[in-house]
Amino acid sequence: MINKLKSLKERYEELGHFLSSPDAMNDRKAWQDAIKEHSSLEEIVHAYDEYTAVEEELESLSEMIEGADAEMKELIHAERAELIEKKEALSEKLKVLLLPKDPNDDKNVMIEIRAGTGGDEAALFGAVLLRMYQRYAERHRYQSEIISGAFTEMGGVKEVVLALKGKGAYSRMKFESGVHRVQRVPETESQGRVHTSAATVAVLPEAEDIEVELNMNDLRIDTYRSSGAGGQHVNKTESAIRITHIPTGMVVQCQDEKSQLKNKEQALRVLRTRLYEFYRSQRDAKEASTRKSLVGSGDRSERIRTYNFPQNRLTDHRIGLTIYKLDAFVDGDLDEVVDALILAERTRMLTGGED
């Protein structure tokens, strides 16, 4: 571990010298890449510096104890015990920081929510999930934007694509993919019976233009009149866009904007992100077949969580976590569960656990 840390520190210093050199801006891409890499190494290098400083202090105390009187030895032993504890904590922190990092962790995300089984109640639950993620974005100062959506007259979500923009958005949201099940009494239920319904969520890292090149010859672009609940603009002009990616058969529709050009831009943005995930999934298929994360595969068919409103109870089935503050959770206070999922994944990686 120490050799690895030394080489990372050397690389960090090398990048620092490059960034401070007058020639750094000659190649803008190399400069941007260097800034990104330098920033990614900063936390681990600072932790390593702290670790080596503690080691030096321990060595200094070992030298001081020789020839010290009884009272001084007692003080040295007490300080040494504190330093050893600090060193062990830093060692554990460094192990976590050295874990292979998901290259998508710092990306923005697109969250796709679709009503599942349960009819209108499932669509209304989809709206609860949409608001929950929007509130979470507010708490973390992420920018949120609805890219496209189809809604019911009751305000439910048939399907919606929500974009979140902010550093580390994917690292915090990636465990949300799967089936979310709800148990509650619908407003239309006169007998007070609890109904069960579900919605599916897919969290995709947003692709950058340079990561997915779209050949316009591979696309069929159709325009049509907007339709759906609400909106003065509905059915007036052919501003809605449907893009079909011919090689994969993937279809994206967008009708939320008044401008046909804006709808086209948004649809291409969603298509690029879905293609990025599609090709990434293909590339990782062999590895995924032999290893499954402790916190779930991210498959949309996998039930990951149950929201029980009568008992104010939320259960995450992947890590067996139950909390009795569902009201706060659906208001965007997801951090306790998200942190537990991240910890479970790190623990699995540290122990080399596999299913």
C-alpha positions in Angstrom: 0.0 0.0 0.0 2.8 2.4 0.9 4.5 2.0 -2.5 1.3 2.7 -4.2 0.7 5.8 -2.1 4.3 7.0 -2.9 3.8 6.7 -6.6 0.4 8.5 -6.4 2.1 11.4 -4.5 4.9 11.6 -7.1 2.2 11.7 -9.8 0.3 14.5 -7.9 3.5 16.6 -7.6 4.4 16.0 -11.3 0.9 17.2 -12.3 1.3 20.2 -10.0 4.6 21.2 -11.7 3.0 20.8 -15.2 -0.1 23.0 -14.2 2.2 25.8 -12.9 4.4 25.8 -16.0 4.0 28.5 -18.6 3.5 25.8 -21.3 0.5 24.2 -19.6 -2.1 26.1 -21.6 -0.6 25.3 -25.0 -2.6 22.1 -25.1 -6.0 22.9 -23.6 -7.2 19.3 -23.4 -4.0 18.1 -21.7 -4.4 21.0 -19.3 -8.0 20.1 -18.5 -7.1 16.4 -18.1 -4.3 17.3 -15.7 -6.6 19.5 -13.6 -9.1 16.7 -13.3 -6.4 14.1 -12.4 -4.7 16.4 -10.0 -8.0 17.1 -8.3 -8.9 13.4 -8.0 -5.6 12.7 -6.3 -5.8 15.6 -3.8 -7.7 13.9 -1.0 -5.6 10.7 -1.0 -2.3 12.6 -1.1 -3.3 14.9 1.8 -4.4 11.8 3.8 -1.0 10.1 3.0 0.8 13.3 4.1 -1.1 13.2 7.4 -0.3 9.5 7.8 3.5 10.1 7.3 3.4 13.0 9.7 2.0 10.7 12.4 4.6 8.1 11.7 7.3 10.7 12.1 5.8 11.9 15.4 5.8 8.3 16.6 9.4 7.9 15.7 10.3 11.1 17.5 8.5 9.9 20.6 10.4 6.6 20.5 13.7 8.6 20.6 12.4 10.9 23.4 11.5 8.0 25.7 15.1 7.0 26.1 16.5 8.7 29.1 13.2 10.3 30.1 12.0 10.3 33.7 8.9 8.4 34.9 6.6 11.4 34.6 7.7 12.2 31.1 7.5 8.5 30.1 3.8 8.5 31.2 3.1 11.6 29.1 4.9 10.1 26.1 2.9 6.8 26.4 -0.4 8.6 26.5 0.5 10.7 23.4 1.8 7.6 21.7 -1.5 5.8 22.3 -3.4 8.7 20.7 -1.1 8.7 17.7 -1.4 4.9 17.1 -5.1 5.2 17.2 -4.9 8.1 14.7 -2.5 6.1 12.5 -4.9 3.1 12.4 -7.8 5.4 11.4 -5.8 7.0 8.6 -4.7 3.6 7.4 -8.4 2.5 7.1 -9.2 5.8 5.3 -6.4 5.2 2.9 -7.5 1.7 2.1 -10.9 3.1 1.2 -9.4 5.9 -0.9 -7.3 3.3 -2.8 -10.3 1.3 -3.8 -10.9 1.3 -7.6 -13.2 4.3 -8.3 -16.2 4.0 -10.6 -15.1 6.3 -13.5 -18.7 7.5 -13.7 -19.0 8.7 -10.1 -18.4 12.4 -10.8 -20.8 12.5 -13.7 -24.2 14.1 -13.9 -27.1 11.7 -14.0 -30.4 11.0 -15.7 -33.0 9.3 -13.6 -35.8 7.5 -15.5 -39.0 6.8 -13.5 -41.8 4.6 -14.9 -45.1 3.6 -13.3 -45.2 -0.2 -12.8 -48.0 -2.4 -11.6 -50.8 -0.7 -9.8 -52.5 1.6 -12.3 -53.2 5.2 -11.2 -51.8 4.5 -7.7 -48.4 3.4 -9.3 -48.4 6.6 -11.4 -49.1 8.7 -8.2 -46.2 6.9 -6.5 -44.0 7.7 -9.5 -44.8 11.4 -8.8 -43.7 10.9 -5.1 -40.4 9.5 -6.3 -39.9 12.4 -8.8 -40.5 15.0 -6.0 -38.3 13.0 -3.6 -35.3 13.2 -6.1 -36.0 16.8 -6.8 -35.9 17.6 -3.0 -32.8 15.6 -2.6 -31.2 17.6 -5.4 -32.1 20.8 -3.6 -30.5 19.6 -0.4 -27.3 18.8 -2.2 -27.4 21.9 -4.5 -27.6 19.8 -7.6 -29.4 21.4 -10.6 -32.5 19.4 -11.5 -34.4 19.5 -14.8 -37.2 17.4 -16.2 -36.1 16.4 -19.7 -39.2 14.7 -20.8 -42.3 13.2 -19.2 -45.8 11.8 -19.6 -48.2 12.6 -16.8 -51.7 11.5 -15.8 -54.6 13.9 -15.3 -54.3 13.2 -11.5 -50.7 14.4 -11.5 -49.2 11.0 -11.6 -46.1 10.0 -13.6 -46.4 7.5 -16.4 -42.8 8.0 -17.2 -40.3 10.9 -16.7 -36.6 11.6 -17.3 -35.1 13.8 -14.6 -31.5 15.2 -15.1 -29.4 16.0 -12.0 -26.3 18.1 -12.5 -23.6 18.4 -9.8 -20.3 16.9 -8.7 -20.6 13.4 -7.5 -24.3 13.1 -8.5 -23.9 9.6 -10.0 -21.9 8.4 -7.0 -24.8 9.3 -4.7 -27.7 8.2 -6.9 -26.5 5.1 -8.7 -27.9 2.7 -6.1 -31.5 3.9 -6.8 -31.9 1.7 -9.9 -34.5 -1.0 -9.5 -38.1 -1.6 -8.5 -39.5 0.6 -5.7 -42.6 -0.9 -4.1 -45.2 1.1 -2.1 -47.8 0.0 0.4 -50.4 2.7 1.3 -54.1 3.5 1.3 -55.0 5.3 -2.0 -57.0 8.5 -1.7 -59.7 6.8 -3.8 -59.9 3.8 -1.4 -63.1 4.2 0.6 -62.6 1.1 2.7 -59.2 2.2 4.0 -57.4 -0.9 2.5 -53.7 -0.8 1.9 -52.8 -1.3 -1.7 -49.4 -2.4 -3.1 -48.0 -0.9 -6.3 -44.6 -0.2 -7.8 -42.5 2.1 -10.0 -39.2 1.3 -11.7 -36.2 3.6 -11.5 -33.1 3.6 -13.8 -30.1 5.8 -13.0 -27.8 6.5 -15.9 -24.5 8.5 -15.9 -25.0 11.3 -18.5 -22.8 10.8 -21.5 -20.7 13.6 -22.8 -20.6 14.4 -26.5 -17.0 13.0 -26.8 -18.0 9.7 -25.3 -20.8 8.7 -27.7 -20.5 9.8 -31.3 -23.9 9.9 -33.0 -23.9 9.2 -36.7 -26.9 11.2 -38.0 -27.3 8.6 -40.8 -28.2 6.1 -38.0 -31.1 8.2 -36.8 -34.6 8.5 -38.0 -36.2 11.8 -36.7 -40.0 12.2 -36.8 -42.0 15.2 -35.8 -45.5 15.1 -34.5 -48.0 17.1 -32.5 -47.6 17.2 -28.7 -50.3 15.4 -26.7 -51.0 14.7 -23.1 -52.4 16.3 -19.9 -52.1 20.1 -19.6 -50.3 22.8 -21.5 -51.6 25.4 -23.8 -49.1 24.4 -26.5 -50.5 20.8 -26.8 -51.7 19.7 -30.3 -51.0 23.1 -31.9 -47.8 22.6 -33.8 -45.6 19.6 -34.7 -42.9 20.5 -32.1 -42.7 17.0 -30.5 -39.7 14.9 -31.6 -39.3 11.1 -31.9 -35.8 9.8 -32.6 -35.1 6.2 -33.5 -31.6 4.9 -33.4 -31.7 2.4 -36.3 -28.8 0.1 -35.3 -30.2 -0.6 -31.8 -33.9 0.2 -32.4 -33.8 2.5 -29.4 -36.5 5.2 -29.4 -36.6 8.5 -27.6 -39.5 11.0 -27.5 -39.5 14.6 -26.3 -42.5 17.0 -26.4 -42.1 19.1 -23.3 -40.6 22.2 -25.0 -42.4 24.6 -27.3 -39.4 24.7 -29.7 -38.9 21.7 -32.0 -35.1 22.4 -31.9 -35.1 22.4 -28.1 -37.0 19.1 -28.1 -34.5 17.6 -30.6 -31.6 18.7 -28.4 -33.2 17.2 -25.3 -34.0 13.9 -27.1 -30.5 13.6 -28.4 -29.2 14.2 -24.9 -31.3 11.3 -23.6 -30.4 9.1 -26.5 -26.7 9.7 -26.1 -27.0 8.8 -22.4 -29.0 5.6 -23.0 -26.5 4.5 -25.7 -23.6 5.1 -23.4 -25.2 2.9 -20.8 -26.2 0.3 -23.5 -22.6 0.0 -24.8 -21.2 0.0 -21.3 -23.5 -2.8 -20.2 -22.5 -4.9 -23.2 -18.8 -4.3 -22.4 -19.3 -5.3 -18.8 -21.7 -8.2 -19.4 -19.0 -10.9 -18.9 -17.9 -9.4 -15.6 -21.4 -8.8 -14.4 -22.3 -12.5 -15.0 -19.6 -13.6 -12.5 -19.8 -10.8 -9.9 -22.8 -9.1 -8.4 -22.6 -6.1 -6.1 -23.8 -6.5 -2.5 -26.1 -3.6 -3.0 -27.7 -5.1 -6.1 -27.2 -5.4 -9.8 -29.0 -2.2 -10.6 -31.4 -4.3 -12.8 -34.8 -2.5 -13.1 -36.5 -5.9 -12.5 -35.0 -6.2 -9.0 -37.1 -5.1 -6.1 -34.8 -2.9 -4.0 -37.0 -1.0 -1.5 -40.4 -1.0 0.1 -42.2 2.2 1.2 -44.8 1.4 3.8 -46.8 4.6 4.5 -49.2 3.3 7.2 -46.2 2.4 9.4 -43.9 5.3 8.2 -41.4 2.5 7.4 -38.8 2.2 4.7 -36.9 -1.0 4.1 -34.0 -1.4 1.7 -33.9 -5.1 0.9 -30.3 -5.2 -0.4 -28.7 -4.4 2.9 -31.6 -5.3 5.3 -31.9 -1.7 6.5 -35.2 -0.5 8.0 -35.9 3.0 9.2 -39.1 4.5 10.6 -39.0 8.0 9.1 -40.4 7.4 5.7 -42.0 10.9 5.7 -38.6 12.5 5.9 -37.1 10.1 3.3 -39.7 10.9 0.7 -39.1 14.6 1.4 -35.6 14.2 0.1 -33.7 13.1 3.3 -32.0 10.1 1.6 -28.5 10.4 3.0 -28.8 7.9 5.9 -29.8 5.1 3.4 -27.4 6.3 0.6 -24.5 6.4 3.0 -25.3 2.9 4.3 -25.4 1.6 0.7 -22.0 3.2 -0.1 -20.5 1.8 3.1 -21.8 -1.7 2.2 -20.3 -1.5 -1.3 -16.9 -0.3 0.1 -16.9 -3.1 2.7 -17.6 -5.7 0.0 -14.8 -4.3 -2.1 -12.4 -4.2 0.9 -13.2 -7.8 1.8 -13.2 -9.0 -1.8 -16.7 -10.4 -1.3 -18.5 -11.9 -4.3 -21.9 -13.5 -4.8 
